[in-house]
Amino acid sequence: MRIPRIYEAARLAPGLTLPLGEEAANHVGRVLRMQPGHELVLFNGGDQEYPAVIRTVTKKGVEVEVTGARDNPVESPLAIHLGQVISRGDKMDFTIQKAVELGVTAITPLFSERCGVKLPADRLEKKREQWQKIVISACEQCGRSRVPEVRMPMELADWMREETQDLKLNLHPRAEYSINTLPAPEHGVRLLIGPEGGLSEQEIAATVEHGFKEMLLGPRVLRTETAALTVITALQCRFGDLA
């Protein structure tokens, strides 16, 4: 049986006994129906993970004892910050989940001229929290211990103006570079993926103005969620840790 991995934001150290947070306890006790003596692996966003044993399971919660600590070297050497224009329905959830599995280190949801999603200000933080939970769940599943941050949604123009040393990339059918001719990034990659209707001409011009390199992925037009995951995979194969 596969030992479940559980995110726990508290300080973790060998020999420490602690109650799991409410969501983690519910998942362990009610969903997985685990019992005292069963093993878990905990992580809290650092580079280590912590084997643990369940000591008590009650209606009030789950208490565990941390039995060890070990390095978890699964992070890619390539840091990718994904700027994804928000897509409709569950497409955005899917993109975030799979991008985390593929190794992105940060995600910024973006609004653009042709973005089909409108979120009032009072819902932005709630939506961001929902996406962050998807990230945590993806880390539990794929074996990562570092938890990528989902930043607050922002306007594309503001995101493009942010200072960074990352290699900035944007897909374009008449691009100068292909995935095989891109210069190796000295730092990380800041990847822009546009909306389902594409970026406007003004937005494309702005990407050039702000130093984004245009990249051609192939001869076919890809949906926004397909484009994001395909580019991330290609970048990880070329510069990261996918063989």
C-alpha positions in Angstrom: 0.0 0.0 0.0 1.3 3.4 -0.9 2.1 5.6 2.1 0.0 8.8 1.9 1.8 12.1 1.8 0.2 14.9 3.7 0.9 18.6 3.8 1.1 20.0 7.3 2.0 23.7 7.7 3.3 23.3 11.2 7.0 23.0 12.3 8.1 19.4 11.8 11.0 17.6 13.5 11.8 14.0 14.5 10.3 13.0 17.9 7.6 15.7 17.7 4.0 14.7 18.4 1.3 17.0 17.0 -2.3 17.2 15.9 -2.9 17.4 12.1 -4.7 20.4 10.8 -8.5 20.2 10.3 -8.4 19.4 6.5 -5.5 16.9 6.8 -7.2 15.2 9.8 -10.4 14.9 7.9 -8.7 13.4 4.9 -6.7 10.9 7.0 -9.4 9.9 9.4 -12.6 10.1 7.4 -11.5 9.7 3.7 -8.6 7.3 4.0 -10.0 5.8 7.3 -6.5 5.3 8.6 -5.9 4.0 12.2 -3.3 4.3 14.9 -0.1 2.6 13.8 -0.5 3.5 10.2 2.3 5.4 8.5 2.3 8.8 6.8 4.8 11.1 5.2 4.4 14.7 6.1 5.9 17.8 4.5 5.6 21.5 5.2 6.9 23.3 2.1 10.7 22.9 2.7 13.2 20.6 1.1 12.6 17.7 3.5 9.8 15.2 4.2 9.0 13.6 7.5 7.9 10.0 8.1 5.3 9.8 10.8 3.1 7.3 12.6 -0.5 7.9 13.6 -0.9 7.7 17.4 -4.6 8.5 17.9 -7.7 8.9 15.7 -10.8 10.4 17.3 -13.8 12.5 16.2 -11.9 15.6 17.4 -8.8 15.0 15.2 -5.7 12.9 14.4 -2.5 13.0 16.3 0.8 11.8 14.8 4.4 11.3 15.9 7.2 12.4 13.5 9.6 9.5 13.4 12.3 10.9 11.0 13.4 13.5 8.5 15.0 13.0 5.1 15.9 15.2 2.1 13.5 15.0 -0.8 15.5 16.0 -4.0 12.7 16.0 -6.5 12.8 19.7 -7.5 13.7 20.6 -11.1 16.9 22.7 -11.6 14.7 24.9 -13.9 12.5 27.4 -12.1 9.4 28.2 -14.1 7.0 31.0 -13.2 3.8 30.4 -15.1 1.7 33.4 -16.0 -1.6 31.8 -17.1 -4.5 33.9 -18.4 -7.5 32.5 -16.5 -9.5 30.0 -18.5 -13.2 29.0 -18.1 -14.7 26.2 -16.0 -12.3 23.6 -14.7 -9.7 24.2 -17.3 -7.8 26.5 -15.0 -7.9 24.0 -12.2 -6.6 21.3 -14.5 -3.8 23.5 -15.8 -2.6 24.4 -12.3 -2.7 20.8 -11.1 -0.7 19.4 -14.0 1.7 22.4 -14.1 2.6 21.6 -10.5 3.2 17.9 -11.3 5.5 19.1 -14.1 7.6 21.2 -11.7 6.5 24.9 -12.0 7.7 27.0 -9.0 5.1 29.8 -9.1 1.8 30.5 -10.8 0.2 33.9 -11.4 -3.4 33.9 -12.8 -3.8 36.7 -15.2 -6.6 38.9 -16.7 -6.2 40.0 -20.3 -8.4 41.7 -22.9 -9.9 38.4 -24.2 -10.0 36.6 -20.9 -13.4 35.0 -20.6 -13.5 35.0 -16.8 -14.6 37.9 -14.7 -14.0 37.7 -10.9 -15.2 40.5 -8.6 -12.6 41.8 -6.1 -14.4 40.2 -3.1 -14.0 36.7 -4.7 -10.3 36.9 -5.8 -8.8 35.8 -2.5 -11.3 33.0 -2.1 -10.5 31.8 -5.7 -6.7 32.1 -5.0 -7.1 29.9 -1.9 -9.0 27.3 -3.9 -6.2 27.2 -6.5 -3.6 27.0 -3.7 -5.4 23.9 -2.3 -5.2 22.3 -5.7 -1.4 23.0 -5.7 -1.1 21.3 -2.3 -3.1 18.3 -3.4 -0.9 18.0 -6.5 2.3 18.1 -4.3 0.9 15.4 -2.1 0.3 13.2 -5.1 3.4 13.8 -7.2 6.0 13.7 -4.3 7.1 17.4 -4.1 7.8 18.9 -0.8 8.2 22.5 -1.9 4.8 24.1 -2.5 4.5 26.5 -5.4 2.8 29.8 -4.6 -0.4 30.8 -6.4 -0.2 34.6 -6.5 -3.1 36.9 -6.4 -4.7 37.3 -9.9 -3.6 40.4 -11.6 -3.7 42.3 -14.9 -1.4 41.0 -17.7 0.1 44.4 -18.2 1.1 44.7 -14.5 2.6 41.2 -14.6 4.7 42.0 -17.7 6.1 45.1 -16.0 7.5 43.2 -13.0 11.3 43.2 -12.7 12.8 39.8 -13.2 16.1 38.2 -14.4 14.1 35.2 -15.8 14.0 34.4 -19.5 10.6 35.7 -20.6 8.7 33.5 -23.2 5.5 33.9 -25.1 4.1 31.6 -27.8 3.7 33.1 -31.3 3.1 31.4 -34.7 5.8 33.6 -36.4 8.3 33.3 -33.6 12.1 33.7 -34.0 12.8 30.8 -31.7 11.7 27.2 -31.5 12.1 25.1 -28.4 15.3 23.7 -29.8 16.9 27.1 -30.6 16.1 28.9 -27.3 19.0 30.3 -25.4 19.6 28.5 -22.1 18.1 30.5 -19.3 20.7 31.8 -16.8 18.1 32.0 -14.1 14.6 30.8 -14.5 11.8 31.1 -17.0 8.8 33.4 -16.9 6.3 31.7 -19.3 3.2 33.6 -20.5 0.2 31.5 -21.8 -2.6 33.6 -23.3 -6.4 33.0 -23.2 -8.5 30.8 -25.4 -9.0 33.7 -27.8 -5.3 34.6 -27.9 -3.6 37.8 -27.0 -4.7 41.0 -28.7 -2.3 42.7 -31.1 -1.7 45.4 -28.5 -0.8 42.8 -25.9 1.5 41.0 -28.3 3.3 44.3 -29.0 3.6 44.9 -25.2 5.2 41.5 -24.7 7.9 42.5 -27.1 8.3 45.9 -25.4 8.8 44.2 -22.1 11.4 41.8 -23.3 9.5 38.6 -23.9 11.0 36.3 -26.5 8.5 34.8 -29.0 8.7 31.0 -29.3 7.2 28.6 -31.8 6.0 25.3 -30.4 4.9 23.6 -33.6 2.6 23.8 -36.6 -0.7 23.1 -34.8 -2.9 25.5 -32.8 -3.1 24.3 -29.2 -5.8 25.0 -26.6 -4.6 27.2 -23.8 -4.4 24.3 -21.3 -2.7 22.1 -23.8 -0.2 24.9 -24.7 0.8 25.5 -21.1 1.5 21.8 -20.3 3.2 21.2 -23.6 5.6 24.1 -23.2 6.4 23.3 -19.6 7.2 19.7 -20.6 9.3 20.8 -23.5 11.3 23.2 -21.3 11.8 20.6 -18.6 13.1 18.1 -21.3 15.5 20.7 -22.7 16.7 22.5 -19.5 15.2 20.7 -16.6 15.0 17.2 -15.3 12.6 15.3 -17.6 14.5 12.8 -19.8 
